[in-house]
Amino acid sequence: MAYSLPTAVALAFVTALATGLAKLGVDAVIQERLPDESRASAFAHSETLLQLAFVTGGAIGIIPFAGPWGLLVAAVGMAVAAARVGMWLWSLHVKRSEPRPVA
């Protein structure tokens, strides 16, 4: 794939679509699974983290990398983020699979 304006526009569109769908998913999970007392706080936390991610992504986006190096940095960042999420999900799985005491 060539580094050109149409490629950048297509990548921006796909990224924006993925971001919007992810936010809708997080909001739906918060709405469905949390009690009313803690829902507002959870929405505030998720929105704060989302805004911090946008600012971080924008800051990284202005660092001048040549095309292949920029993609390498993005790929490494995504791999680190995916590994972190995987570790978090595994810890939830282990925590849920532990036997619970019967009262």
Disulfide bonds with the S-S distance in Angstrom:
none
